Each structure stands twice: as structure tokens, then as C-alpha cells.
Amino acid sequence: MGTEKSRKLFEDAKKILPGGVSSPVRAIKPYPFYTKKADGSKITDIDGNEYIDYVMGYGPLLLGHNHPSIKEAVTRQLDDGWLYGTPTGLEVALAKEIIELYASIDMVRFVSTGTEATMGALRAARGFTGKNKIIKIEGGFHGAHEAVLVKAGSGATTLGTPDSAGVPKDFTKNTLQVPYNDIEAMTEAIKAYKDDVAVVIMEPVLGNIGPILPEKGYLEEVRAVTKENDVVLIFDEVITGFRLAMGGAQEYYGVTPDMTTLGKILGGGFHIGVIGGNREIMEKISPAGPVYQAGTFNGSPVSMTAGLAVISTLRKEKVHDRVNKAGDLLRSGLSDIIADLGLDYNVSGVGSMFKVFFGDMPYNYQEALKCDTNKFNEFFKKMLTDSIFLPPSQFETNFLSVAHSKDDIEKTIEAYKRNLK
Ligand SMILES: *Cc1c(COP(=O)(O)O)cnc(C)c1O
């Protein structure tokens, strides 16, 4: 089947939406497909083509599209209205669940997106310490706000320059970046500005550039050096939270930060963000303390309901056992193909995250940049024609959901084999 309807719609869209889309990664070249509906592991476009989906909303849909338990819970909530501007029992119930699962979290503030979560967490950490500088990991993504939109490629102790027009230099000068898996660089950056480093924010697994996994001992070393220097450690688990384990990467790797941000999976496809942390820091947040944070949609009854349904479904359906096994199956199948074809490519991933790097296995952002992106882009298009929807970039993680069947995985492995050739 063709994609003529999508092509036409994109022509219209380009005139009235910047770049034709509502978020940049969706601007697939030469034009994206427009979705009509999705169910389970499949997504169907307006021309009637059906794809096996490994984008999964860029992470949230660990339970697959259109999961009946989430739909049922949200529909039930809609009968009672969907925005009150008052507290609800739902937010108290969901907070209790999260606190029980995440060792680093004694209290939470619910927001609407991961962007708001990291923005609020950084503000809380700065308010708590009274210091200014933040350290992030090169290639780590924490949403689209000023302090974290910093250009890659400078040394550990050089001050950040903006990676977006419209961000004044003054807004990024307090952001330092260090390479992932490099404890010396992080230690050097902390020591260089010893009296002014408030916080280290990092994805425990670099999910927005791969995935790239932590080397053995790295997260423990980060925990140690931040603790020694009174620097708040934030794990941004917007991707890994509820994915690697119920308790996220911090449970999976056994390393406990001071604060945690969550989002994506917890909302089951509805918008959610969580600022979580230890009591001392969280009590700085307004109205308990002086760090301002507010939002019309904070604690949205629909998102809270979805969150409670996600957690109970993850438990009831033993989702992690199943989806992580599927991940192992897929990764080993892909590794076999690459070995058979004699390619110098590498399969990265953990749990339900995976990616074929078109080059050596990277351990940080600069290494990932060496991959053959032209070859990848060609491959991506072939896979799409073969009804497999992968994230359209060498640097975006592929996500499995519990809805992906053995048959889906076999078809996917076959398609990789055909198109890698
Ligand atoms: C997606 C993402 C965010 C931003 O979340 P939004 O809901 O898109 O604002 C922040 N941090 C990480 C690690 C993410 O993957």
C-alpha cells in the first residue's frame, strides 16, 4: 500500500506547523506517516498500512497501545470529571505506591511532563544546597528547558554554551557537562567548582543516545563522589523508571540517588511527571518551602488514575519478567545476524531497550557519534517499507512492549536480516 494520504497531509501541515510537526523527532524524511489508530504492538496509518511499532510513543507504552486495563480505569474516571483544581485521594494513593517502590523517594510532587519534572528537581536541588552549578552528562536528555539545552563537546570544566537559539548564554553558564562512564571527568568538574556545584543530573542508562549502558561500578562511583562533596544526585528515570524494574534503574543496579524524576511509563500514555526525593530536599518545595513549583494540571485525576492502573497491571501481569525475556531473545537474535553477516555493528540494550549501533559499541556520546548514520537512515527507510517502525534516528532507543508477540519478534529479526544485508 502507498502512503499518499500521509504525503498530502504533510504538505498541508508544513504550512501551519513549524517543520510540519508538533515535536521535532517526528519529522521523518521525506514525510512522516500519519497515524489513524494503534493497538497492542501495532500502529496503523491513514493509508491503511500496519507497522510493528518499536517507537512506542518514545517510551511510555511498556504495556503496548490501547491496553484494556488503562482504558477501563481512565474511562471510569472520566465519568466523574477530569479536572478539579483540588486535591484528590488518587494522588495520595499513587504517591504511596511510588514511595514504596523507589528507595530514593520519601515525598513526591506530581507534574505533567518529564521536562517539568527535571526543571523542578534541579530547582529544588539548588534551593536545598544554596549552590548554582549543575553537572549533566554529555548526550543525556532531560527535556526542553533552558538549563539543560547545552551544546556537547566542551571540556569537563568549561561552562555550558546554549544548544538552541533563544537561550541566553547566562542561562547555561551554570551547566557543566562530562562524558558518561568517566568518573575522573565528573570528579574534576566537582572539584573545580567545589563550593558551587549543587547537583549532578543523569540518566542512569543513557536512553536518549542509544541506549548506552553504565560500565561496572560507574554508578556506584558517581554516588560516592557526589555524597563526599555534598552534591545532590538526581537520577532522571523518565525512561528507565518502571522499565528496567518496578523500582527503575536504581533498583536494577542497586544505587540510590537523592532525587528521582519519573514520567513516561507511569502515565501509561497519559501525560505525567514526578519530582521525587528525600524528605529534607522535597520539603523545600512550595508551599512547604521556598522553592516555587506549581501547575494547573499537576496531579491530573486522569493521569493519577492511569498511573495507579499501570502499577497494578505491571504487577498483575508480571510484565518485567516477560518483556525482559523478549528483549534478551531479540538482542541475541540480532547479534547472531550481525555475526553471520560479518558486520562490525553492535547490539546494545538492557531489559526492554535495544539498538543496533552501526559501528563499535559506544560507552559515551562522542563514541556514539562515530556510528554510520547515513547507513542507518537508509536502513530505517527499508525497515519502514517492511512494516517495522523503528525510531527514525541512530540515536534513539528502540522500545519493546509486553504486547510484542513471539511472532512480532521473529518477523522483526527476519526484517533486520533482509535489510542489514
Ligand atoms: C523524555 C524525557 C524527558 C522529557 O520528558 P517529556 O515528558 O517529553 O517532557 C526527560 N528526561 C528523559 C530521560 C527523557 O527521556
The ligand as a MOL file (V3000), in Angstrom:
LIG
                    3D

  0  0  0     0  0            999 V3000
M  V30 BEGIN CTAB
M  V30 COUNTS 15 15 0 0 0
M  V30 BEGIN ATOM
M  V30 1 C 11.5230 12.1470 27.5050 0
M  V30 2 C 12.4760 12.5180 28.5740 0
M  V30 3 C 12.3370 13.7130 29.3040 0
M  V30 4 C 11.3010 14.7370 28.9600 0
M  V30 5 O 10.0280 14.2570 29.1790 0
M  V30 6 P 8.7800 14.9930 28.4520 0
M  V30 7 O 7.5910 14.2980 29.0420 0
M  V30 8 O 8.9680 14.7300 26.9910 0
M  V30 9 O 8.8580 16.4240 28.7920 0
M  V30 10 C 13.2020 13.9530 30.3550 0
M  V30 11 N 14.1580 13.0800 30.6650 0
M  V30 12 C 14.3350 11.9180 29.9780 0
M  V30 13 C 15.4090 10.9770 30.3960 0
M  V30 14 C 13.5160 11.6220 28.8970 0
M  V30 15 O 13.7270 10.5150 28.1890 0
M  V30 END ATOM
M  V30 BEGIN BOND
M  V30 1 1 1 2
M  V30 2 1 2 3
M  V30 3 2 2 14
M  V30 4 1 3 4
M  V30 5 2 3 10
M  V30 6 1 4 5
M  V30 7 1 5 6
M  V30 8 2 6 7
M  V30 9 1 6 8
M  V30 10 1 6 9
M  V30 11 1 10 11
M  V30 12 2 11 12
M  V30 13 1 12 13
M  V30 14 1 12 14
M  V30 15 1 14 15
M  V30 END BOND
M  V30 END CTAB
M  END
